[in-house]
Amino acid sequence: MISLTLIIIDILVGIIVFFVSREVMLRSNKDKEVLTTSSSDNDDKVFNAIKSGAKTLNEIMKYTGLPKSTAYKSLKRLLKQGKVEKVINDKGNVRYVIKNEKDKNNSSS
């Protein structure tokens, strides 16, 4: 009798764990969708900031109002996508430019 009760309890616990973990996974996927959307929005803000003349990370932060880490992550994504290019001058200063704009500047020099 006790072993039957333990088996039933074990089955019920298994069912509860299954449904709880399923719910957690569903909520996690919804959170990822929200993060993807906001990442895309941040990338657009950073891209527009560079397009409007912001060249350094500090200028991009001021223009967009984004924290440094968020602006930097967006810059990394834009660099990876090939939309933005990192330019380091002789003094070691880092600037970010729209990829096509750099090509235009080099051809006119």
N, CA, C and O atoms as a printed pandas DataFrame, in Angstrom:
     atom_number atom_name residue_name chain_id  residue_number  x_coord  y_coord  z_coord
0              1         N          MET        A               1    0.822   -1.199    0.000
1              2        CA          MET        A               1    0.000    0.000    0.000
2              3         C          MET        A               1    0.866    1.264    0.000
3              4         O          MET        A               1    0.588    2.220   -0.725
4              5         N          ILE        A               2    1.922    1.254    0.826
5              6        CA          ILE        A               2    2.811    2.412    0.888
6              7         C          ILE        A               2    3.542    2.596   -0.440
7              8         O          ILE        A               2    3.706    3.725   -0.901
8              9         N          SER        A               3    3.985    1.492   -1.064
9             10        CA          SER        A               3    4.705    1.607   -2.333
10            11         C          SER        A               3    3.790    2.140   -3.435
11            12         O          SER        A               3    4.245    2.890   -4.298
12            13         N          LEU        A               4    2.513    1.768   -3.423
13            14        CA          LEU        A               4    1.554    2.281   -4.401
14            15         C          LEU        A               4    1.371    3.789   -4.213
15            16         O          LEU        A               4    1.300    4.536   -5.189
16            17         N          THR        A               5    1.295    4.224   -2.979
17            18        CA          THR        A               5    1.156    5.644   -2.670
18            19         C          THR        A               5    2.395    6.409   -3.149
19            20         O          THR        A               5    2.274    7.489   -3.727
20            21         N          LEU        A               6    3.582    5.850   -2.909
21            22        CA          LEU        A               6    4.815    6.497   -3.351
22            23         C          LEU        A               6    4.885    6.588   -4.870
23            24         O          LEU        A               6    5.358    7.590   -5.406
24            25         N          ILE        A               7    4.426    5.566   -5.564
25            26        CA          ILE        A               7    4.414    5.578   -7.029
26            27         C          ILE        A               7    3.478    6.668   -7.537
27            28         O          ILE        A               7    3.822    7.399   -8.466
28            29         N          ILE        A               8    2.307    6.779   -6.938
29            30        CA          ILE        A               8    1.333    7.799   -7.344
30            31         C          ILE        A               8    1.898    9.200   -7.088
31            32         O          ILE        A               8    1.768   10.091   -7.927
32            33         N          ILE        A               9    2.522    9.384   -5.929
33            34        CA          ILE        A               9    3.126   10.682   -5.610
34            35         C          ILE        A               9    4.236   11.003   -6.604
35            36         O          ILE        A               9    4.354   12.139   -7.062
36            37         N          ASP        A              10    5.050   10.003   -6.939
37            38        CA          ASP        A              10    6.136   10.189   -7.899
38            39         C          ASP        A              10    5.595   10.605   -9.267
39            40         O          ASP        A              10    6.150   11.493   -9.915
40            41         N          ILE        A              11    4.523    9.969   -9.699
41            42        CA          ILE        A              11    3.908   10.311  -10.985
42            43         C          ILE        A              11    3.364   11.736  -10.953
43            44         O          ILE        A              11    3.555   12.497  -11.902
44            45         N          LEU        A              12    2.692   12.095   -9.874
45            46        CA          LEU        A              12    2.139   13.446   -9.754
46            47         C          LEU        A              12    3.245   14.505   -9.747
47            48         O          LEU        A              12    3.110   15.551  -10.380
48            49         N          VAL        A              13    4.328   14.234   -9.036
49            50        CA          VAL        A              13    5.453   15.169   -9.011
50            51         C          VAL        A              13    6.043   15.306  -10.415
51            52         O          VAL        A              13    6.385   16.412  -10.834
52            53         N          GLY        A              14    6.163   14.207  -11.139
53            54        CA          GLY        A              14    6.672   14.238  -12.508
54            55         C          GLY        A              14    5.801   15.084  -13.414
55            56         O          GLY        A              14    6.312   15.861  -14.220
56            57         N          ILE        A              15    4.497   14.941  -13.289
57            58        CA          ILE        A              15    3.559   15.725  -14.100
58            59         C          ILE        A              15    3.684   17.214  -13.771
59            60         O          ILE        A              15    3.707   18.056  -14.668
60            61         N          ILE        A              16    3.765   17.525  -12.490
61            62        CA          ILE        A              16    3.888   18.925  -12.071
62            63         C          ILE        A              16    5.190   19.530  -12.598
63            64         O          ILE        A              16    5.195   20.648  -13.111
64            65         N          VAL        A              17    6.289   18.790  -12.469
65            66        CA          VAL        A              17    7.580   19.279  -12.957
66            67         C          VAL        A              17    7.525   19.507  -14.462
67            68         O          VAL        A              17    8.055   20.502  -14.954
68            69         N          PHE        A              18    6.894   18.604  -15.194
69            70        CA          PHE        A              18    6.781   18.740  -16.641
70            71         C          PHE        A              18    6.065   20.030  -17.018
71            72         O          PHE        A              18    6.558   20.796  -17.846
72            73         N          PHE        A              19    4.903   20.273  -16.416
73            74        CA          PHE        A              19    4.123   21.451  -16.789
74            75         C          PHE        A              19    4.771   22.757  -16.317
75            76         O          PHE        A              19    4.697   23.773  -17.007
76            77         N          VAL        A              20    5.394   22.727  -15.160
77            78        CA          VAL        A              20    6.071   23.932  -14.675
78            79         C          VAL        A              20    7.257   24.264  -15.579
79            80         O          VAL        A              20    7.444   25.422  -15.952
80            81         N          SER        A              21    8.059   23.258  -15.935
81            82        CA          SER        A              21    9.214   23.528  -16.801
82            83         C          SER        A              21    8.764   23.974  -18.189
83            84         O          SER        A              21    9.426   24.799  -18.819
84            85         N          ARG        A              22    7.663   23.444  -18.661
85            86        CA          ARG        A              22    7.121   23.858  -19.957
86            87         C          ARG        A              22    6.707   25.330  -19.922
87            88         O          ARG        A              22    6.974   26.082  -20.859
88            89         N          GLU        A              23    6.059   25.724  -18.840
89            90        CA          GLU        A              23    5.635   27.117  -18.684
90            91         C          GLU        A              23    6.847   28.051  -18.612
91            92         O          GLU        A              23    6.841   29.135  -19.196
92            93         N          VAL        A              24    7.870   27.625  -17.904
93            94        CA          VAL        A              24    9.091   28.427  -17.800
94            95         C          VAL        A              24    9.724   28.600  -19.179
95            96         O          VAL        A              24   10.166   29.697  -19.521
96            97         N          MET        A              25    9.771   27.536  -19.969
97            98        CA          MET        A              25   10.343   27.614  -21.316
98            99         C          MET        A              25    9.536   28.571  -22.198
99           100         O          MET        A              25   10.115   29.361  -22.944
100          101         N          LEU        A              26    8.211   28.504  -22.118
101          102        CA          LEU        A              26    7.371   29.386  -22.924
102          103         C          LEU        A              26    7.599   30.851  -22.556
103          104         O          LEU        A              26    7.689   31.709  -23.435
104          105         N          ARG        A              27    7.693   31.132  -21.267
105          106        CA          ARG        A              27    7.945   32.511  -20.826
106          107         C          ARG        A              27    9.330   32.969  -21.245
107          108         O          ARG        A              27    9.520   34.127  -21.618
108          109         N          SER        A              28   10.288   32.074  -21.187
109          110        CA          SER        A              28   11.654   32.401  -21.593
110          111         C          SER        A              28   11.698   32.782  -23.071
111          112         O          SER        A              28   12.390   33.729  -23.445
112          113         N          ASN        A              29   10.970   32.061  -23.908
113          114        CA          ASN        A              29   10.933   32.369  -25.339
114          115         C          ASN        A              29   10.286   33.720  -25.597
115          116         O          ASN        A              29   10.718   34.452  -26.487
116          117         N          LYS        A              30    9.256   34.061  -24.830
117          118        CA          LYS        A              30    8.618   35.372  -24.983
118          119         C          LYS        A              30    9.592   36.480  -24.621
119          120         O          LYS        A              30    9.641   37.509  -25.294
120          121         N          ASP        A              31   10.376   36.276  -23.553
121          122        CA          ASP        A              31   11.367   37.270  -23.143
122          123         C          ASP        A              31   12.416   37.461  -24.226
123          124         O          ASP        A              31   12.856   38.585  -24.466
124          125         N          LYS        A              32   12.827   36.378  -24.886
125          126        CA          LYS        A              32   13.824   36.476  -25.950
126          127         C          LYS        A              32   13.292   37.295  -27.114
127          128         O          LYS        A              32   14.044   38.057  -27.722
128          129         N          GLU        A              33   12.006   37.155  -27.438
129          130        CA          GLU        A              33   11.410   37.934  -28.522
130          131         C          GLU        A              33   11.458   39.418  -28.190
131          132         O          GLU        A              33   11.766   40.241  -29.052
132          133         N          VAL        A              34   11.154   39.759  -26.946
133          134        CA          VAL        A              34   11.184   41.155  -26.521
134          135         C          VAL        A              34   12.608   41.692  -26.604
135          136         O          VAL        A              34   12.816   42.814  -27.066
136          137         N          LEU        A              35   13.599   40.903  -26.158
137          138        CA          LEU        A              35   14.989   41.334  -26.212
138          139         C          LEU        A              35   15.456   41.534  -27.642
139          140         O          LEU        A              35   16.193   42.478  -27.927
140          141         N          THR        A              36   15.037   40.661  -28.540
141          142        CA          THR        A              36   15.424   40.786  -29.938
142          143         C          THR        A              36   14.894   42.084  -30.519
143          144         O          THR        A              36   15.603   42.787  -31.239
144          145         N          THR        A              37   13.656   42.398  -30.207
145          146        CA          THR        A              37   13.063   43.630  -30.710
146          147         C          THR        A              37   13.808   44.843  -30.167
147          148         O          THR        A              37   14.128   45.762  -30.921
148          149         N          SER        A              38   14.086   44.852  -28.874
149          150        CA          SER        A              38   14.758   46.008  -28.302
150          151         C          SER        A              38   16.198   46.107  -28.801
151          152         O          SER        A              38   16.713   47.211  -28.973
152          153         N          SER        A              39   16.853   44.974  -29.034
153          154        CA          SER        A              39   18.211   45.004  -29.592
154          155         C          SER        A              39   18.195   45.640  -30.972
155          156         O          SER        A              39   19.061   46.447  -31.309
156          157         N          SER        A              40   17.206   45.268  -31.760
157          158        CA          SER        A              40   17.081   45.830  -33.103
158          159         C          SER        A              40   16.832   47.339  -33.030
159          160         O          SER        A              40   17.399   48.108  -33.806
160          161         N          ASP        A              41   15.984   47.750  -32.096
161          162        CA          ASP        A              41   15.718   49.181  -31.914
162          163         C          ASP        A              41   16.992   49.923  -31.511
163          164         O          ASP        A              41   17.276   51.009  -32.017
164          165         N          ASN        A              42   17.754   49.325  -30.596
165          166        CA          ASN        A              42   19.006   49.949  -30.163
166          167         C          ASN        A              42   20.003   50.032  -31.311
167          168         O          ASN        A              42   20.706   51.031  -31.462
168          169         N          ASP        A              43   20.061   48.977  -32.118
169          170        CA          ASP        A              43   20.955   48.990  -33.279
170          171         C          ASP        A              43   20.575   50.129  -34.224
171          172         O          ASP        A              43   21.442   50.821  -34.756
172          173         N          ASP        A              44   19.276   50.315  -34.424
173          174        CA          ASP        A              44   18.806   51.410  -35.286
174          175         C          ASP        A              44   19.202   52.769  -34.711
175          176         O          ASP        A              44   19.629   53.662  -35.443
176          177         N          LYS        A              45   19.056   52.919  -33.389
177          178        CA          LYS        A              45   19.434   54.183  -32.742
178          179         C          LYS        A              45   20.919   54.468  -32.937
179          180         O          LYS        A              45   21.309   55.588  -33.266
180          181         N          VAL        A              46   21.741   53.443  -32.731
181          182        CA          VAL        A              46   23.188   53.615  -32.865
182          183         C          VAL        A              46   23.551   53.923  -34.313
183          184         O          VAL        A              46   24.366   54.807  -34.575
184          185         N          PHE        A              47   22.952   53.200  -35.249
185          186        CA          PHE        A              47   23.219   53.428  -36.670
186          187         C          PHE        A              47   22.847   54.859  -37.062
187          188         O          PHE        A              47   23.605   55.538  -37.755
188          189         N          ASN        A              48   21.676   55.306  -36.611
189          190        CA          ASN        A              48   21.231   56.671  -36.919
190          191         C          ASN        A              48   22.129   57.718  -36.264
191          192         O          ASN        A              48   22.355   58.789  -36.827
192          193         N          ALA        A              49   22.637   57.405  -35.075
193          194        CA          ALA        A              49   23.551   58.333  -34.405
194          195         C          ALA        A              49   24.822   58.513  -35.226
195          196         O          ALA        A              49   25.300   59.632  -35.409
196          197         N          ILE        A              50   25.360   57.408  -35.716
197          198        CA          ILE        A              50   26.578   57.481  -36.534
198          199         C          ILE        A              50   26.288   58.218  -37.835
199          200         O          ILE        A              50   27.087   59.029  -38.303
200          201         N          LYS        A              51   25.142   57.921  -38.400
201          202        CA          LYS        A              51   24.739   58.575  -39.650
202          203         C          LYS        A              51   24.586   60.088  -39.448
203          204         O          LYS        A              51   24.825   60.872  -40.367
204          205         N          SER        A              52   24.186   60.484  -38.242
205          206        CA          SER        A              52   23.979   61.901  -37.936
206          207         C          SER        A              52   25.253   62.612  -37.492
207          208         O          SER        A              52   25.232   63.812  -37.219
208          209         N          GLY        A              53   26.357   61.881  -37.419
209          210        CA          GLY        A              53   27.620   62.537  -37.103
210          211         C          GLY        A              53   28.315   62.085  -35.840
211          212         O          GLY        A              53   29.456   62.479  -35.601
212          213         N          ALA        A              54   27.668   61.270  -35.021
213          214        CA          ALA        A              54   28.332   60.755  -33.822
214          215         C          ALA        A              54   29.379   59.735  -34.262
215          216         O          ALA        A              54   29.054   58.778  -34.965
216          217         N          LYS        A              55   30.622   59.931  -33.854
217          218        CA          LYS        A              55   31.704   59.056  -34.325
218          219         C          LYS        A              55   32.301   58.184  -33.226
219          220         O          LYS        A              55   32.701   57.050  -33.488
220          221         N          THR        A              56   32.366   58.700  -31.995
221          222        CA          THR        A              56   32.970   57.938  -30.904
222          223         C          THR        A              56   31.878   57.274  -30.070
223          224         O          THR        A              56   30.698   57.609  -30.180
224          225         N          LEU        A              57   32.293   56.333  -29.242
225          226        CA          LEU        A              57   31.329   55.657  -28.374
226          227         C          LEU        A              57   30.646   56.664  -27.451
227          228         O          LEU        A              57   29.437   56.579  -27.232
228          229         N          ASN        A              58   31.409   57.615  -26.909
229          230        CA          ASN        A              58   30.812   58.630  -26.030
230          231         C          ASN        A              58   29.787   59.489  -26.766
231          232         O          ASN        A              58   28.727   59.794  -26.221
232          233         N          GLU        A              59   30.097   59.876  -27.992
233          234        CA          GLU        A              59   29.148   60.670  -28.780
234          235         C          GLU        A              59   27.889   59.861  -29.078
235          236         O          GLU        A              59   26.778   60.390  -29.032
236          237         N          ILE        A              60   28.068   58.594  -29.380
237          238        CA          ILE        A              60   26.917   57.720  -29.657
238          239         C          ILE        A              60   26.053   57.585  -28.411
239          240         O          ILE        A              60   24.825   57.620  -28.493
240          241         N          MET        A              61   26.701   57.431  -27.250
241          242        CA          MET        A              61   25.956   57.328  -25.990
242          243         C          MET        A              61   25.143   58.596  -25.732
243          244         O          MET        A              61   23.978   58.521  -25.342
244          245         N          LYS        A              62   25.760   59.761  -25.951
245          246        CA          LYS        A              62   25.056   61.031  -25.727
246          247         C          LYS        A              62   23.883   61.186  -26.691
247          248         O          LYS        A              62   22.803   61.625  -26.298
248          249         N          TYR        A              63   24.099   60.831  -27.937
249          250        CA          TYR        A              63   23.069   60.991  -28.964
250          251         C          TYR        A              63   21.875   60.070  -28.713
251          252         O          TYR        A              63   20.724   60.481  -28.863
252          253         N          THR        A              64   22.155   58.824  -28.329
253          254        CA          THR        A              64   21.083   57.829  -28.181
254          255         C          THR        A              64   20.498   57.768  -26.779
255          256         O          THR        A              64   19.352   57.358  -26.599
256          257         N          GLY        A              65   21.284   58.176  -25.782
257          258        CA          GLY        A              65   20.837   58.039  -24.400
258          259         C          GLY        A              65   20.988   56.619  -23.874
259          260         O          GLY        A              65   20.459   56.286  -22.814
260          261         N          LEU        A              66   21.706   55.786  -24.612
261          262        CA          LEU        A              66   21.900   54.395  -24.201
262          263         C          LEU        A              66   23.085   54.288  -23.245
263          264         O          LEU        A              66   24.033   55.069  -23.337
264          265         N          PRO        A              67   23.030   53.316  -22.322
265          266        CA          PRO        A              67   24.202   53.061  -21.480
266          267         C          PRO        A              67   25.373   52.570  -22.337
267          268         O          PRO        A              67   25.180   52.059  -23.440
268          269         N          LYS        A              68   26.565   52.732  -21.819
269          270        CA          LYS        A              68   27.773   52.370  -22.570
270          271         C          LYS        A              68   27.745   50.913  -23.037
271          272         O          LYS        A              68   28.053   50.630  -24.195
272          273         N          SER        A              69   27.380   49.989  -22.147
273          274        CA          SER        A              69   27.393   48.564  -22.512
274          275         C          SER        A              69   26.393   48.263  -23.624
275          276         O          SER        A              69   26.683   47.471  -24.521
276          277         N          THR        A              70   25.227   48.885  -23.571
277          278        CA          THR        A              70   24.202   48.654  -24.594
278          279         C          THR        A              70   24.644   49.221  -25.936
279          280         O          THR        A              70   24.495   48.572  -26.971
280          281         N          ALA        A              71   25.187   50.435  -25.914
281          282        CA          ALA        A              71   25.664   51.057  -27.152
282          283         C          ALA        A              71   26.792   50.230  -27.758
283          284         O          ALA        A              71   26.849   50.051  -28.974
284          285         N          TYR        A              72   27.687   49.727  -26.914
285          286        CA          TYR        A              72   28.814   48.937  -27.401
286          287         C          TYR        A              72   28.339   47.614  -28.012
287          288         O          TYR        A              72   28.841   47.189  -29.053
288          289         N          LYS        A              73   27.371   46.971  -27.361
289          290        CA          LYS        A              73   26.836   45.713  -27.913
290          291         C          LYS        A              73   26.181   45.956  -29.271
291          292         O          LYS        A              73   26.331   45.149  -30.189
292          293         N          SER        A              74   25.461   47.056  -29.397
293          294        CA          SER        A              74   24.852   47.391  -30.685
294          295         C          SER        A              74   25.928   47.655  -31.732
295          296         O          SER        A              74   25.801   47.228  -32.880
296          297         N          LEU        A              75   26.982   48.355  -31.338
297          298        CA          LEU        A              75   28.095   48.601  -32.262
298          299         C          LEU        A              75   28.718   47.288  -32.730
299          300         O          LEU        A              75   29.023   47.126  -33.912
300          301         N          LYS        A              76   28.906   46.356  -31.800
301          302        CA          LYS        A              76   29.486   45.062  -32.169
302          303         C          LYS        A              76   28.603   44.330  -33.174
303          304         O          LYS        A              76   29.103   43.724  -34.121
304          305         N          ARG        A              77   27.280   44.389  -32.964
305          306        CA          ARG        A              77   26.364   43.743  -33.914
306          307         C          ARG        A              77   26.437   44.421  -35.282
307          308         O          ARG        A              77   26.469   43.747  -36.311
308          309         N          LEU        A              78   26.464   45.744  -35.288
309          310        CA          LEU        A              78   26.541   46.485  -36.552
310          311         C          LEU        A              78   27.865   46.220  -37.273
311          312         O          LEU        A              78   27.899   46.128  -38.500
312          313         N          LEU        A              79   28.945   46.099  -36.515
313          314        CA          LEU        A              79   30.244   45.757  -37.109
314          315         C          LEU        A              79   30.193   44.367  -37.732
315          316         O          LEU        A              79   30.683   44.149  -38.840
316          317         N          LYS        A              80   29.595   43.435  -37.003
317          318        CA          LYS        A              80   29.497   42.053  -37.487
318          319         C          LYS        A              80   28.637   41.967  -38.748
319          320         O          LYS        A              80   28.912   41.165  -39.641
320          321         N          GLN        A              81   27.600   42.796  -38.814
321          322        CA          GLN        A              81   26.714   42.810  -39.984
322          323         C          GLN        A              81   27.342   43.550  -41.164
323          324         O          GLN        A              81   26.826   43.488  -42.280
324          325         N          GLY        A              82   28.440   44.242  -40.925
325          326        CA          GLY        A              82   29.117   44.968  -41.992
326          327         C          GLY        A              82   28.498   46.317  -42.316
327          328         O          GLY        A              82   28.806   46.903  -43.353
328          329         N          LYS        A              83   27.632   46.819  -41.449
329          330        CA          LYS        A              83   26.997   48.118  -41.685
330          331         C          LYS        A              83   27.892   49.271  -41.234
331          332         O          LYS        A              83   27.831   50.373  -41.778
332          333         N          VAL        A              84   28.719   48.995  -40.238
333          334        CA          VAL        A              84   29.563   50.014  -39.631
334          335         C          VAL        A              84   31.002   49.508  -39.656
335          336         O          VAL        A              84   31.256   48.305  -39.610
336          337         N          GLU        A              85   31.930   50.447  -39.728
337          338        CA          GLU        A              85   33.342   50.070  -39.700
338          339         C          GLU        A              85   34.053   50.843  -38.600
339          340         O          GLU        A              85   33.761   52.013  -38.352
340          341         N          LYS        A              86   34.988   50.171  -37.947
341          342        CA          LYS        A              86   35.786   50.776  -36.888
342          343         C          LYS        A              86   37.067   51.311  -37.518
343          344         O          LYS        A              86   37.785   50.583  -38.203
344          345         N          VAL        A              87   37.349   52.604  -37.275
345          346        CA          VAL        A              87   38.540   53.238  -37.829
346          347         C          VAL        A              87   39.386   53.732  -36.659
347          348         O          VAL        A              87   38.897   54.436  -35.775
348          349         N          ILE        A              88   40.657   53.353  -36.671
349          350        CA          ILE        A              88   41.581   53.790  -35.619
350          351         C          ILE        A              88   42.621   54.697  -36.268
351          352         O          ILE        A              88   43.310   54.294  -37.205
352          353         N          ASN        A              89   42.729   55.938  -35.754
353          354        CA          ASN        A              89   43.684   56.882  -36.349
354          355         C          ASN        A              89   45.085   56.671  -35.776
355          356         O          ASN        A              89   45.296   55.772  -34.961
356          357         N          ASP        A              90   46.035   57.494  -36.198
357          358        CA          ASP        A              90   47.438   57.367  -35.775
358          359         C          ASP        A              90   47.614   57.486  -34.264
359          360         O          ASP        A              90   48.518   56.879  -33.690
360          361         N          LYS        A              91   46.758   58.258  -33.632
361          362        CA          LYS        A              91   46.843   58.453  -32.181
362          363         C          LYS        A              91   46.169   57.329  -31.405
363          364         O          LYS        A              91   46.235   57.298  -30.176
364          365         N          GLY        A              92   45.525   56.412  -32.106
365          366        CA          GLY        A              92   44.845   55.297  -31.448
366          367         C          GLY        A              92   43.401   55.586  -31.092
367          368         O          GLY        A              92   42.755   54.783  -30.418
368          369         N          ASN        A              93   42.884   56.730  -31.539
369          370        CA          ASN        A              93   41.482   57.068  -31.278
370          371         C          ASN        A              93   40.572   56.228  -32.168
371          372         O          ASN        A              93   40.811   56.079  -33.366
372          373         N          VAL        A              94   39.527   55.686  -31.555
373          374        CA          VAL        A              94   38.585   54.838  -32.290
374          375         C          VAL        A              94   37.400   55.668  -32.742
375          376         O          VAL        A              94   36.817   56.420  -31.961
376          377         N          ARG        A              95   37.055   55.525  -33.999
377          378        CA          ARG        A              95   35.884   56.186  -34.583
378          379         C          ARG        A              95   35.078   55.125  -35.309
379          380         O          ARG        A              95   35.619   54.124  -35.779
380          381         N          TYR        A              96   33.792   55.358  -35.389
381          382        CA          TYR        A              96   32.903   54.449  -36.110
382          383         C          TYR        A              96   32.273   55.206  -37.264
383          384         O          TYR        A              96   31.808   56.333  -37.099
384          385         N          VAL        A              97   32.260   54.585  -38.426
385          386        CA          VAL        A              97   31.676   55.206  -39.611
386          387         C          VAL        A              97   30.786   54.197  -40.319
387          388         O          VAL        A              97   30.974   52.985  -40.213
388          389         N          ILE        A              98   29.810   54.735  -41.045
389          390        CA          ILE        A              98   28.976   53.895  -41.897
390          391         C          ILE        A              98   29.885   53.352  -42.990
391          392         O          ILE        A              98   30.677   54.100  -43.564
392          393         N          LYS        A              99   29.781   52.081  -43.280
393          394        CA          LYS        A              99   30.714   51.431  -44.211
394          395         C          LYS        A              99   30.800   52.155  -45.552
395          396         O          LYS        A              99   31.906   52.391  -46.039
396          397         N          ASN        A             100   29.682   52.512  -46.159
397          398        CA          ASN        A             100   29.690   53.182  -47.464
398          399         C          ASN        A             100   30.330   54.561  -47.393
399          400         O          ASN        A             100   31.001   54.982  -48.335
400          401         N          GLU        A             101   30.128   55.272  -46.275
401          402        CA          GLU        A             101   30.702   56.612  -46.131
402          403         C          GLU        A             101   32.222   56.553  -46.117
403          404         O          GLU        A             101   32.881   57.426  -46.682
404          405         N          LYS        A             102   32.784   55.531  -45.476
405          406        CA          LYS        A             102   34.241   55.401  -45.440
406          407         C          LYS        A             102   34.764   55.165  -46.849
407          408         O          LYS        A             102   35.777   55.741  -47.244
408          409         N          ASP        A             103   34.072   54.313  -47.614
409          410        CA          ASP        A             103   34.482   54.042  -48.990
410          411         C          ASP        A             103   34.458   55.327  -49.821
411          412         O          ASP        A             103   35.353   55.556  -50.635
412          413         N          LYS        A             104   33.434   56.168  -49.618
413          414        CA          LYS        A             104   33.325   57.433  -50.353
414          415         C          LYS        A             104   34.461   58.376  -49.969
415          416         O          LYS        A             104   35.052   59.038  -50.822
416          417         N          ASN        A             105   34.757   58.427  -48.657
417          418        CA          ASN        A             105   35.828   59.307  -48.185
418          419         C          ASN        A             105   37.178   58.891  -48.749
419          420         O          ASN        A             105   37.993   59.748  -49.091
420          421         N          ASN        A             106   37.428   57.592  -48.853
421          422        CA          ASN        A             106   38.704   57.110  -49.385
422          423         C          ASN        A             106   38.837   57.392  -50.871
423          424         O          ASN        A             106   39.933   57.692  -51.346
424          425         N          SER        A             107   37.744   57.299  -51.612
425          426        CA          SER        A             107   37.815   57.518  -53.055
426          427         C          SER        A             107   37.980   58.997  -53.399
427          428         O          SER        A             107   38.527   59.333  -54.449
428          429         N          SER        A             108   37.508   59.883  -52.515
429          430        CA          SER        A             108   37.629   61.314  -52.786
430          431         C          SER        A             108   38.961   61.874  -52.318
431          432         O          SER        A             108   39.302   63.006  -52.661
432          433         N          SER        A             109   39.729   61.104  -51.537
433          434        CA          SER        A             109   41.029   61.580  -51.027
434          435         C          SER        A             109   42.116   61.439  -52.053
435          436         O          SER        A             109   43.265   61.791  -51.787
